[in-house]
Amino acid sequence: MTYEFLRDFSITWGLFYLFTAFICVVLFVLRPKAKAEAEDAANIPFREDG
């Protein structure tokens, strides 16, 4: 196992991993229930204590 092999392996699979993670995050944000959850989270500071 040489440095060049590990470098090429990490570049190839690292790119695949990061692209897959990006697609998962985009799909998570664009799901139908996400807007309601984001609005609920945005209103947390304005809720009354107690």
C-alpha positions as CSV (number, residue, x, y, z in Angstrom):
1,M,0.0,0.0,0.0
2,T,1.6,3.2,-1.1
3,Y,1.0,6.8,-0.5
4,E,-0.2,7.3,-4.1
5,F,-2.8,4.5,-3.7
6,L,-4.1,5.9,-0.5
7,R,-4.3,9.4,-1.9
8,D,-6.2,8.3,-5.0
9,F,-8.5,6.1,-2.9
10,S,-9.3,8.9,-0.5
11,I,-9.9,11.4,-3.3
12,T,-12.3,9.1,-5.1
13,W,-14.3,7.7,-2.2
14,G,-14.1,11.0,-0.3
15,L,-15.7,12.8,-3.2
16,F,-18.4,10.1,-3.3
17,Y,-19.0,10.3,0.4
18,L,-19.3,14.1,0.5
19,F,-21.6,14.2,-2.5
20,T,-23.8,11.6,-0.9
21,A,-23.9,13.5,2.3
22,F,-24.8,16.7,0.4
23,I,-27.7,15.0,-1.4
24,C,-29.0,13.6,1.9
25,V,-28.9,17.0,3.6
26,V,-30.7,18.6,0.6
27,L,-33.4,15.9,0.7
28,F,-33.8,16.3,4.5
29,V,-34.3,20.0,4.2
30,L,-36.7,19.8,1.3
31,R,-39.0,17.2,2.9
32,P,-42.6,18.3,3.4
33,K,-42.5,18.5,7.2
34,A,-39.3,20.6,7.3
35,K,-41.0,24.0,6.9
36,A,-43.2,23.4,10.0
37,E,-40.3,22.2,12.1
38,A,-38.2,25.2,11.0
39,E,-41.0,27.7,11.9
40,D,-41.4,26.0,15.3
41,A,-37.7,26.2,16.0
42,A,-37.6,29.8,15.0
43,N,-40.3,30.7,17.5
44,I,-38.5,29.1,20.5
45,P,-37.1,32.4,21.8
46,F,-40.6,34.0,21.8
47,R,-42.3,31.3,23.9
48,E,-43.2,32.2,27.5
49,D,-41.2,30.5,30.2
50,G,-43.0,28.3,32.6
